Amino acid sequence: MKAKLAGFISLSETTQLALEQSEVALITASPVLPFLIHERSKKAPQLVITHSSSSASEIALQLSELVDQVAEFPAWESLPHERLSPNSDTVARRIDTLINLDKARVVVTTARALLQPINKEIFEMPMLSIESGRQQNFSELIQELTHRAYSRVDMVERRGDFAVRGGIIDLFPPLAEHPVRVEFFGDEIEEIKYFEVSDQR
């Protein structure tokens, strides 16, 4: 009796095939996946597209132990028809990934995130720069923050917030770890310092 068995290839052969192709769809055991992506990233930057945000976060975490420059590009939590503003931390992570795209060896994202539109005007707008000791019209800075889609609030708590108290403007830049307090003396910036959201100090 003769029987034909389906051919199998070894793990090393599979790895070699995955490394040689310019584009490849990988369906493999999760422990192997980060290794394959890591090996491919040695030759060229890699874009990894997963089916879910949790999967993207897990792969990005695993890759961070193998690759120095790993970025995760998250999707908006809200759907297009929902009248909800996206989470400010998600906005910051998306902007940060796009700004530093040329530095990343691996970018991990989801199909949903790639399909969500990006306003190119964000990247055409010149960087807002402020420094202590410089002349800066107080009212014009408030107008500029509003123009840049900062939300005016009573107390700064999230990225994208700003608050005005007397001659002080508190603001939380999208890519900053902590909010910033800008103290004015007339139209001169007297001091700039970071403060904590928890106690506003």
C-alpha positions as a Markdown table, in Angstrom:
| # | Residue | x | y | z |
|---|---|---|---|---|
| 1 | Met | 0.0 | 0.0 | 0.0 |
| 2 | Lys | 1.4 | 3.4 | -1.0 |
| 3 | Ala | 0.2 | 6.7 | 0.4 |
| 4 | Lys | 1.3 | 10.2 | -0.4 |
| 5 | Leu | 1.8 | 12.4 | 2.6 |
| 6 | Ala | 1.5 | 16.2 | 2.5 |
| 7 | Gly | 4.9 | 17.8 | 2.5 |
| 8 | Phe | 6.1 | 19.7 | 5.5 |
| 9 | Ile | 9.0 | 22.2 | 5.7 |
| 10 | Ser | 11.2 | 22.7 | 8.7 |
| 11 | Leu | 11.1 | 25.8 | 11.0 |
| 12 | Ser | 14.4 | 26.9 | 9.6 |
| 13 | Glu | 13.1 | 26.7 | 6.0 |
| 14 | Thr | 10.0 | 28.6 | 7.0 |
| 15 | Thr | 12.1 | 31.3 | 8.7 |
| 16 | Gln | 14.3 | 31.6 | 5.6 |
| 17 | Leu | 11.2 | 32.1 | 3.4 |
| 18 | Ala | 9.8 | 34.7 | 5.7 |
| 19 | Leu | 13.1 | 36.6 | 5.7 |
| 20 | Glu | 13.5 | 36.5 | 1.9 |
| 21 | Gln | 10.1 | 37.9 | 0.9 |
| 22 | Ser | 9.6 | 41.7 | 0.8 |
| 23 | Glu | 6.0 | 41.3 | 2.0 |
| 24 | Val | 4.7 | 38.3 | 4.0 |
| 25 | Ala | 1.6 | 37.3 | 5.9 |
| 26 | Leu | 2.7 | 35.4 | 9.0 |
| 27 | Ile | 0.3 | 33.0 | 10.7 |
| 28 | Thr | 2.4 | 31.3 | 13.3 |
| 29 | Ala | 2.8 | 30.5 | 17.0 |
| 30 | Ser | 3.1 | 33.7 | 19.0 |
| 31 | Pro | 6.5 | 32.9 | 20.5 |
| 32 | Val | 8.0 | 32.6 | 17.0 |
| 33 | Leu | 6.4 | 35.8 | 15.6 |
| 34 | Pro | 8.6 | 38.4 | 17.4 |
| 35 | Phe | 11.7 | 36.5 | 16.4 |
| 36 | Leu | 10.8 | 36.6 | 12.7 |
| 37 | Ile | 9.9 | 40.2 | 12.8 |
| 38 | His | 13.1 | 41.0 | 14.7 |
| 39 | Glu | 15.2 | 39.2 | 12.0 |
| 40 | Arg | 13.3 | 41.0 | 9.2 |
| 41 | Ser | 13.9 | 44.4 | 10.8 |
| 42 | Lys | 17.6 | 43.9 | 10.6 |
| 43 | Lys | 17.3 | 44.3 | 6.8 |
| 44 | Ala | 14.6 | 46.9 | 6.5 |
| 45 | Pro | 11.9 | 48.7 | 8.7 |
| 46 | Gln | 8.8 | 46.6 | 9.2 |
| 47 | Leu | 5.1 | 47.4 | 9.4 |
| 48 | Val | 3.2 | 44.8 | 11.4 |
| 49 | Ile | -0.6 | 44.8 | 11.0 |
| 50 | Thr | -2.6 | 42.8 | 13.5 |
| 51 | His | -6.3 | 42.0 | 13.9 |
| 52 | Ser | -6.8 | 43.7 | 17.3 |
| 53 | Ser | -5.4 | 46.4 | 19.6 |
| 54 | Ser | -4.7 | 43.9 | 22.3 |
| 55 | Ser | -2.7 | 41.8 | 19.9 |
| 56 | Ala | -0.8 | 44.8 | 18.6 |
| 57 | Ser | 0.1 | 45.8 | 22.2 |
| 58 | Glu | 1.2 | 42.3 | 23.1 |
| 59 | Ile | 3.5 | 42.0 | 20.0 |
| 60 | Ala | 4.9 | 45.5 | 20.5 |
| 61 | Leu | 5.7 | 44.6 | 24.1 |
| 62 | Gln | 7.4 | 41.3 | 23.1 |
| 63 | Leu | 9.4 | 43.1 | 20.3 |
| 64 | Ser | 10.6 | 45.8 | 22.7 |
| 65 | Glu | 12.8 | 43.2 | 24.3 |
| 66 | Leu | 14.4 | 42.4 | 20.9 |
| 67 | Val | 14.3 | 45.7 | 18.9 |
| 68 | Asp | 15.4 | 49.1 | 20.2 |
| 69 | Gln | 13.0 | 51.2 | 18.1 |
| 70 | Val | 9.5 | 49.8 | 18.3 |
| 71 | Ala | 6.4 | 52.0 | 17.8 |
| 72 | Glu | 2.7 | 51.2 | 18.3 |
| 73 | Phe | 0.2 | 53.1 | 16.2 |
| 74 | Pro | -3.1 | 52.8 | 18.0 |
| 75 | Ala | -6.6 | 53.2 | 16.6 |
| 76 | Trp | -9.2 | 55.7 | 17.7 |
| 77 | Glu | -11.5 | 54.2 | 20.4 |
| 78 | Ser | -14.5 | 56.0 | 19.0 |
| 79 | Leu | -16.2 | 55.1 | 15.7 |
| 80 | Pro | -16.7 | 57.6 | 12.9 |
| 81 | His | -20.4 | 58.1 | 13.5 |
| 82 | Glu | -20.0 | 58.6 | 17.2 |
| 83 | Arg | -19.9 | 62.2 | 18.4 |
| 84 | Leu | -17.1 | 61.5 | 20.8 |
| 85 | Ser | -13.6 | 63.0 | 21.0 |
| 86 | Pro | -10.8 | 60.5 | 20.9 |
| 87 | Asn | -8.8 | 59.9 | 24.1 |
| 88 | Ser | -6.0 | 62.5 | 24.3 |
| 89 | Asp | -3.4 | 59.9 | 25.1 |
| 90 | Thr | -4.3 | 58.0 | 21.9 |
| 91 | Val | -4.0 | 61.3 | 20.0 |
| 92 | Ala | -0.5 | 61.8 | 21.5 |
| 93 | Arg | 0.7 | 58.3 | 20.7 |
| 94 | Arg | -0.5 | 58.5 | 17.1 |
| 95 | Ile | 1.2 | 61.9 | 16.6 |
| 96 | Asp | 4.4 | 60.7 | 18.3 |
| 97 | Thr | 4.6 | 57.6 | 16.1 |
| 98 | Leu | 4.1 | 59.6 | 12.9 |
| 99 | Ile | 6.6 | 62.2 | 13.9 |
| 100 | Asn | 9.2 | 59.6 | 14.7 |
| 101 | Leu | 8.4 | 57.2 | 11.8 |
| 102 | Asp | 11.8 | 57.5 | 10.3 |
| 103 | Lys | 13.4 | 56.3 | 13.5 |
| 104 | Ala | 11.3 | 53.2 | 14.1 |
| 105 | Arg | 12.6 | 49.8 | 13.0 |
| 106 | Val | 9.2 | 48.2 | 13.6 |
| 107 | Val | 5.7 | 49.8 | 13.7 |
| 108 | Val | 2.9 | 47.7 | 15.1 |
| 109 | Thr | -0.7 | 48.6 | 14.3 |
| 110 | Thr | -4.1 | 47.3 | 13.4 |
| 111 | Ala | -6.1 | 47.3 | 10.1 |
| 112 | Arg | -8.6 | 49.6 | 11.8 |
| 113 | Ala | -5.9 | 52.2 | 12.8 |
| 114 | Leu | -4.6 | 52.3 | 9.2 |
| 115 | Leu | -8.1 | 52.9 | 7.8 |
| 116 | Gln | -8.7 | 55.9 | 10.1 |
| 117 | Pro | -8.0 | 59.2 | 8.4 |
| 118 | Ile | -5.2 | 61.6 | 9.4 |
| 119 | Asn | -5.4 | 65.3 | 9.0 |
| 120 | Lys | -2.2 | 66.3 | 7.2 |
| 121 | Glu | -2.6 | 69.9 | 8.4 |
| 122 | Ile | -1.3 | 68.8 | 11.8 |
| 123 | Phe | 2.1 | 68.2 | 10.2 |
| 124 | Glu | 2.1 | 71.3 | 8.0 |
| 125 | Met | 1.5 | 73.6 | 11.0 |
| 126 | Pro | 4.7 | 75.1 | 12.3 |
| 127 | Met | 5.9 | 74.1 | 15.8 |
| 128 | Leu | 4.8 | 76.4 | 18.6 |
| 129 | Ser | 7.9 | 77.5 | 20.6 |
| 130 | Ile | 8.0 | 79.4 | 23.8 |
| 131 | Glu | 10.9 | 80.2 | 26.1 |
| 132 | Ser | 11.5 | 82.1 | 29.3 |
| 133 | Gly | 12.8 | 85.7 | 29.0 |
| 134 | Arg | 11.1 | 86.1 | 25.6 |
| 135 | Gln | 8.4 | 88.6 | 24.6 |
| 136 | Gln | 5.1 | 86.9 | 24.0 |
| 137 | Asn | 1.7 | 88.5 | 23.8 |
| 138 | Phe | -0.4 | 86.9 | 26.4 |
| 139 | Ser | -3.7 | 87.1 | 24.5 |
| 140 | Glu | -2.2 | 85.9 | 21.2 |
| 141 | Leu | -0.8 | 82.8 | 22.9 |
| 142 | Ile | -4.3 | 81.9 | 24.2 |
| 143 | Gln | -5.7 | 82.4 | 20.7 |
| 144 | Glu | -2.9 | 80.3 | 19.2 |
| 145 | Leu | -3.6 | 77.4 | 21.6 |
| 146 | Thr | -7.3 | 77.6 | 20.7 |
| 147 | His | -6.4 | 77.5 | 17.0 |
| 148 | Arg | -4.3 | 74.4 | 17.6 |
| 149 | Ala | -7.4 | 72.6 | 19.0 |
| 150 | Tyr | -6.3 | 72.8 | 22.7 |
| 151 | Ser | -9.4 | 72.7 | 25.0 |
| 152 | Arg | -9.7 | 75.6 | 27.5 |
| 153 | Val | -10.6 | 74.2 | 30.9 |
| 154 | Asp | -10.7 | 75.3 | 34.5 |
| 155 | Met | -7.9 | 72.9 | 35.5 |
| 156 | Val | -5.4 | 71.1 | 33.3 |
| 157 | Glu | -5.8 | 67.3 | 33.6 |
| 158 | Arg | -5.3 | 65.8 | 30.1 |
| 159 | Arg | -3.1 | 66.3 | 27.1 |
| 160 | Gly | -4.5 | 69.0 | 24.9 |
| 161 | Asp | -5.9 | 71.0 | 27.9 |
| 162 | Phe | -5.0 | 74.6 | 28.8 |
| 163 | Ala | -6.1 | 76.9 | 31.6 |
| 164 | Val | -5.7 | 80.6 | 32.3 |
| 165 | Arg | -5.3 | 82.0 | 35.8 |
| 166 | Gly | -4.3 | 85.6 | 36.1 |
| 167 | Gly | -1.0 | 86.0 | 34.4 |
| 168 | Ile | -0.4 | 82.2 | 34.2 |
| 169 | Ile | -1.2 | 79.8 | 31.4 |
| 170 | Asp | -1.1 | 76.1 | 32.2 |
| 171 | Leu | -1.0 | 73.7 | 29.2 |
| 172 | Phe | -0.5 | 70.0 | 28.5 |
| 173 | Pro | 1.3 | 69.5 | 25.2 |
| 174 | Pro | 0.3 | 66.2 | 23.4 |
| 175 | Leu | 3.8 | 64.7 | 23.5 |
| 176 | Ala | 4.8 | 65.8 | 27.0 |
| 177 | Glu | 5.0 | 63.6 | 30.1 |
| 178 | His | 3.8 | 66.4 | 32.3 |
| 179 | Pro | 1.9 | 69.7 | 31.9 |
| 180 | Val | 3.7 | 73.0 | 31.7 |
| 181 | Arg | 3.1 | 76.2 | 33.6 |
| 182 | Val | 4.0 | 79.5 | 31.8 |
| 183 | Glu | 4.2 | 82.5 | 34.1 |
| 184 | Phe | 4.0 | 86.0 | 32.5 |
| 185 | Phe | 5.1 | 89.4 | 33.7 |
| 186 | Gly | 3.2 | 91.7 | 31.3 |
| 187 | Asp | 4.0 | 90.3 | 27.9 |
| 188 | Glu | 7.3 | 88.7 | 28.9 |
| 189 | Ile | 7.5 | 85.0 | 29.7 |
| 190 | Glu | 9.1 | 85.1 | 33.2 |
| 191 | Glu | 9.2 | 81.3 | 34.0 |
| 192 | Ile | 8.3 | 78.0 | 32.4 |
| 193 | Lys | 8.2 | 74.9 | 34.6 |
| 194 | Tyr | 6.6 | 71.4 | 34.7 |
| 195 | Phe | 4.0 | 70.5 | 37.3 |
| 196 | Glu | 2.0 | 67.5 | 38.5 |
| 197 | Val | -1.6 | 66.9 | 37.5 |
| 198 | Ser | -2.4 | 65.3 | 40.9 |
| 199 | Asp | -1.6 | 68.3 | 43.1 |
| 200 | Gln | -1.3 | 71.0 | 40.4 |
| 201 | Arg | 2.2 | 71.9 | 41.7 |
